[in-house]
């Protein structure tokens, strides 16, 4: 029993304390994301006001773990998960000497970036879907990498060497916006729209509740990167 108690204490001292440390660093990082996002939104808004005042660029702070960037017909939702994650042993990061030297480096906080249509929020269309554009992982050493689409998937994936800073935060936000702007709204397949209930059509007039999204049937890992 003493050995079991000692094992519990040792595990708490390592994993539990580590996870608390990673959580704090991820939360601090998320605050830096907010600051950089607000700066960028203000800069873009100033420039767009000179070109077309009808095109809105806006930063919206929701709470400690969520903020939005509105631009044109899109919204990027940045959401920090409050849990700390490990990776399956099949994940490529386990092949690096960086993790082999210290397996605790695999414990990461996670920040997700989702793309929604602005009208989904404006008209409270609760059935509408958003799409995962990227997710950032941060460990105890403040090393990071990003899983994402197109440039987001290959520009920020050097987990062994890369340490996060404000310039890289800015680049990740800009890349997320650029990808979302190139990820256009497609007409849903005819067969998915050919029938509608009385209740749904009534709701359309008040909340436009027929499900809308840029890619109905989108799956993060299976999505074709070669979208024109």
Kinemage of the C-alpha trace (Angstrom):
@kinemage 1
@onewidth
@group {chain A} dominant
@subgroup {mainchain}
@vectorlist {calphas} color= white
{ca unk a 1} P 0.000 0.000 0.000
{ca unk a 2} L 2.846 2.374 0.756
{ca unk a 3} L 4.328 1.631 -2.658
{ca unk a 4} L 0.990 2.361 -4.338
{ca unk a 5} L 0.645 5.634 -2.441
{ca unk a 6} L 4.182 6.609 -3.400
{ca unk a 7} L 3.458 5.819 -7.046
{ca unk a 8} L 0.323 7.986 -6.948
{ca unk a 9} L 2.290 10.871 -5.458
{ca unk a 10} L 5.086 10.557 -7.995
{ca unk a 11} L 2.597 10.482 -10.848
{ca unk a 12} L 0.825 13.557 -9.504
{ca unk a 13} L 4.140 15.378 -9.117
{ca unk a 14} L 5.081 14.657 -12.712
{ca unk a 15} L 1.988 14.468 -14.913
{ca unk a 16} L -0.460 16.580 -12.911
{ca unk a 17} L 2.045 19.369 -12.265
{ca unk a 18} L 3.211 19.199 -15.873
{ca unk a 19} L -0.335 19.492 -17.204
{ca unk a 20} L -0.981 22.511 -14.998
{ca unk a 21} L 2.177 24.150 -16.346
{ca unk a 22} L 1.242 23.419 -19.977
{ca unk a 23} L -2.289 24.695 -19.378
{ca unk a 24} L -0.973 27.991 -18.001
{ca unk a 25} L 1.417 28.436 -20.912
{ca unk a 26} L -1.331 27.664 -23.409
{ca unk a 27} L -3.664 30.150 -21.735
{ca unk a 28} L -0.938 32.822 -21.817
{ca unk a 29} L -0.366 32.009 -25.480
{ca unk a 30} L -4.072 32.351 -26.198
{ca unk a 31} L -4.029 35.840 -24.687
{ca unk a 32} L -1.190 36.726 -27.061
{ca unk a 33} L -3.278 35.357 -29.916
{ca unk a 34} L -6.060 37.712 -28.855
{ca unk a 35} L -3.727 40.720 -28.822
{ca unk a 36} L -2.284 39.934 -32.239
{ca unk a 37} L -5.712 39.204 -33.698
{ca unk a 38} L -7.092 42.504 -32.433
{ca unk a 39} L -4.115 44.412 -33.836
{ca unk a 40} L -4.469 42.760 -37.217
{ca unk a 41} L -8.242 43.277 -37.337
{ca unk a 42} L -7.817 46.978 -36.534
{ca unk a 43} L -5.173 47.378 -39.235
{ca unk a 44} L -7.301 45.608 -41.836
{ca unk a 45} L -10.398 47.558 -40.806
{ca unk a 46} L -8.600 50.880 -41.233
{ca unk a 47} L -7.406 49.926 -44.713
{ca unk a 48} L -10.786 48.538 -45.793
{ca unk a 49} L -12.620 51.658 -44.628
{ca unk a 50} L -10.652 53.561 -47.232
{ca unk a 51} L -11.590 51.073 -49.945
{ca unk a 52} L -15.129 49.937 -49.049
{ca unk a 53} L -16.837 50.704 -45.741
{ca unk a 54} L -19.355 47.929 -46.355
{ca unk a 55} L -16.678 45.259 -45.896
{ca unk a 56} L -16.367 44.820 -42.136
{ca unk a 57} L -13.279 43.505 -40.361
{ca unk a 58} L -13.775 43.129 -36.620
{ca unk a 59} L -12.256 41.452 -33.583
{ca unk a 60} L -14.743 40.068 -31.031
{ca unk a 61} L -13.592 38.872 -27.619
{ca unk a 62} L -16.024 36.250 -26.307
{ca unk a 63} L -14.369 34.983 -23.097
{ca unk a 64} L -11.071 33.667 -21.742
{ca unk a 65} L -11.096 30.738 -24.155
{ca unk a 66} L -12.717 32.082 -27.317
{ca unk a 67} L -12.477 35.013 -29.692
{ca unk a 68} L -13.670 35.729 -33.238
{ca unk a 69} L -12.318 37.592 -36.238
{ca unk a 70} L -14.990 38.754 -38.681
{ca unk a 71} L -13.911 39.571 -42.240
{ca unk a 72} L -16.282 39.965 -45.146
{ca unk a 73} L -18.662 37.010 -45.165
{ca unk a 74} L -16.518 34.887 -42.863
{ca unk a 75} L -15.770 34.413 -39.187
{ca unk a 76} L -12.768 32.667 -37.713
{ca unk a 77} L -13.471 31.222 -34.284
{ca unk a 78} L -10.380 30.676 -32.133
{ca unk a 79} L -11.069 28.320 -29.267
{ca unk a 80} L -8.635 27.103 -26.616
{ca unk a 81} L -9.367 23.649 -25.246
{ca unk a 82} L -9.055 23.493 -21.458
{ca unk a 83} L -7.584 19.980 -21.429
{ca unk a 84} L -4.026 18.834 -22.118
{ca unk a 85} L -3.407 16.146 -24.718
{ca unk a 86} L -0.908 13.404 -25.447
{ca unk a 87} L -0.453 11.810 -28.889
{ca unk a 88} L -0.955 8.279 -30.121
{ca unk a 89} L 2.315 6.397 -30.509
{ca unk a 90} L 1.678 6.222 -34.261
{ca unk a 91} L 1.898 10.018 -34.555
{ca unk a 92} L 4.996 11.210 -36.517
{ca unk a 93} L 6.277 13.356 -33.632
{ca unk a 94} L 7.198 10.165 -31.724
{ca unk a 95} L 9.818 9.390 -34.362
{ca unk a 96} L 11.875 12.425 -33.323
{ca unk a 97} L 14.763 12.349 -30.868
{ca unk a 98} L 13.154 15.393 -29.242
{ca unk a 99} L 10.398 13.206 -27.768
{ca unk a 100} L 12.516 10.131 -27.342
{ca unk a 101} L 14.784 12.153 -25.035
{ca unk a 102} L 11.835 13.349 -22.948
{ca unk a 103} L 8.393 11.811 -23.426
{ca unk a 104} L 6.795 14.536 -21.296
{ca unk a 105} L 7.387 16.919 -24.198
{ca unk a 106} L 4.451 15.235 -25.937
{ca unk a 107} L 1.894 16.745 -23.543
{ca unk a 108} L 0.356 19.742 -25.292
{ca unk a 109} L -2.310 22.359 -24.955
{ca unk a 110} L -4.492 22.888 -28.020
{ca unk a 111} L -5.940 25.926 -29.803
{ca unk a 112} L -8.512 25.245 -32.543
{ca unk a 113} L -9.394 27.554 -35.440
{ca unk a 114} L -12.799 27.116 -37.086
{ca unk a 115} L -14.224 28.881 -40.136
{ca unk a 116} L -17.908 29.825 -40.192
{ca unk a 117} L -20.072 32.006 -42.385
{ca unk a 118} L -20.793 35.400 -40.804
{ca unk a 119} L -24.488 35.029 -41.544
{ca unk a 120} L -24.596 31.855 -39.456
{ca unk a 121} L -24.036 34.003 -36.375
{ca unk a 122} L -25.871 37.070 -37.635
{ca unk a 123} L -29.112 35.152 -38.222
{ca unk a 124} L -28.574 32.666 -35.389
{ca unk a 125} L -28.633 29.693 -37.793
{ca unk a 126} L -27.877 27.038 -35.218
{ca unk a 127} L -27.885 24.243 -37.809
{ca unk a 128} L -25.024 25.763 -39.793
{ca unk a 129} L -21.629 24.117 -39.673
{ca unk a 130} L -18.090 25.403 -39.273
{ca unk a 131} L -14.915 23.757 -40.474
{ca unk a 132} L -11.664 23.104 -38.698
{ca unk a 133} L -8.990 25.145 -40.469
{ca unk a 134} L -6.127 24.454 -38.093
{ca unk a 135} L -5.177 23.390 -34.608
{ca unk a 136} L -2.053 24.458 -32.766
{ca unk a 137} L -0.290 22.375 -30.127
{ca unk a 138} L 2.024 23.845 -27.470
{ca unk a 139} L 4.196 21.935 -24.982
{ca unk a 140} L 6.016 22.719 -21.754
{ca unk a 141} L 9.072 24.063 -23.626
{ca unk a 142} L 6.826 26.373 -25.680
{ca unk a 143} L 7.643 24.350 -28.764
{ca unk a 144} L 4.688 24.190 -31.117
{ca unk a 145} L 3.340 22.819 -34.346
{ca unk a 146} L 0.180 23.278 -36.378
{ca unk a 147} L -2.015 20.698 -38.074
{ca unk a 148} L -3.950 22.337 -40.863
{ca unk a 149} L -4.803 22.772 -44.498
{ca unk a 150} L -2.473 23.984 -47.258
{ca unk a 151} L 0.166 26.408 -45.944
{ca unk a 152} L -1.014 25.847 -42.389
{ca unk a 153} L -0.040 22.203 -42.669
{ca unk a 154} L 3.571 22.668 -43.764
{ca unk a 155} L 4.761 26.106 -42.649
{ca unk a 156} L 4.386 25.469 -38.932
{ca unk a 157} L 5.234 21.813 -38.339
{ca unk a 158} L 8.798 21.872 -36.971
{ca unk a 159} L 7.911 20.776 -33.449
{ca unk a 160} L 11.526 19.870 -32.631
{ca unk a 161} L 12.972 23.342 -33.244
{ca unk a 162} L 10.221 25.940 -33.378
{ca unk a 163} L 9.383 28.068 -30.326
{ca unk a 164} L 6.275 30.231 -30.467
{ca unk a 165} L 6.520 34.030 -30.491
{ca unk a 166} L 4.323 36.969 -31.498
{ca unk a 167} L 5.580 37.082 -35.082
{ca unk a 168} L 4.664 33.437 -35.571
{ca unk a 169} L 1.287 33.988 -33.923
{ca unk a 170} L 0.622 36.777 -36.417
{ca unk a 171} L 1.673 34.556 -39.321
{ca unk a 172} L -0.636 31.740 -38.192
{ca unk a 173} L -3.609 34.121 -37.920
{ca unk a 174} L -2.896 35.594 -41.354
{ca unk a 175} L -2.541 32.134 -42.906
{ca unk a 176} L -5.862 31.085 -41.354
{ca unk a 177} L -7.612 34.127 -42.821
{ca unk a 178} L -6.070 33.590 -46.258
{ca unk a 179} L -7.074 29.941 -46.330
{ca unk a 180} L -10.630 30.763 -45.252
{ca unk a 181} L -10.972 33.460 -47.928
{ca unk a 182} L -9.951 30.925 -50.579
{ca unk a 183} L -12.373 28.326 -49.182
{ca unk a 184} L -15.517 29.413 -51.011
{ca unk a 185} L -19.182 28.713 -50.411
{ca unk a 186} L -20.443 25.921 -52.664
{ca unk a 187} L -24.047 25.252 -53.598
{ca unk a 188} L -25.294 22.218 -51.630
{ca unk a 189} L -26.041 19.129 -53.712
{ca unk a 190} L -29.549 19.287 -55.170
{ca unk a 191} L -30.634 16.037 -53.490
{ca unk a 192} L -29.804 17.424 -50.032
{ca unk a 193} L -32.146 20.380 -50.586
{ca unk a 194} L -35.011 18.864 -52.618
{ca unk a 195} L -37.310 18.328 -49.623
{ca unk a 196} L -38.014 20.631 -46.698
{ca unk a 197} L -40.520 20.488 -43.861
{ca unk a 198} L -43.165 23.134 -43.200
{ca unk a 199} L -41.445 23.924 -39.921
{ca unk a 200} L -38.074 24.399 -41.645
{ca unk a 201} L -39.439 26.699 -44.340
{ca unk a 202} L -41.224 28.801 -41.706
{ca unk a 203} L -37.990 29.095 -39.771
{ca unk a 204} L -36.149 30.207 -42.914
{ca unk a 205} L -38.056 33.466 -42.912
{ca unk a 206} L -37.066 34.247 -39.326
{ca unk a 207} L -33.722 32.542 -38.753
{ca unk a 208} L -32.737 31.097 -42.144
{ca unk a 209} L -32.217 27.748 -40.455
{ca unk a 210} L -31.624 25.455 -43.453
{ca unk a 211} L -28.160 24.103 -42.820
{ca unk a 212} L -25.464 26.050 -44.663
{ca unk a 213} L -21.724 25.632 -44.798
{ca unk a 214} L -18.883 26.127 -47.200
{ca unk a 215} L -18.469 22.385 -47.663
{ca unk a 216} L -21.327 20.153 -46.560
{ca unk a 217} L -19.779 16.775 -45.813
{ca unk a 218} L -16.369 18.319 -45.113
{ca unk a 219} L -13.957 16.210 -43.093
{ca unk a 220} L -10.752 17.799 -41.814
{ca unk a 221} L -8.334 14.985 -42.658
{ca unk a 222} L -9.997 13.972 -45.899
{ca unk a 223} L -10.584 17.397 -47.416
{ca unk a 224} L -8.971 17.950 -50.807
{ca unk a 225} L -6.318 20.664 -50.472
{ca unk a 226} L -6.458 21.414 -54.181
{ca unk a 227} L -9.540 23.608 -54.035
{ca unk a 228} L -9.752 26.194 -56.810
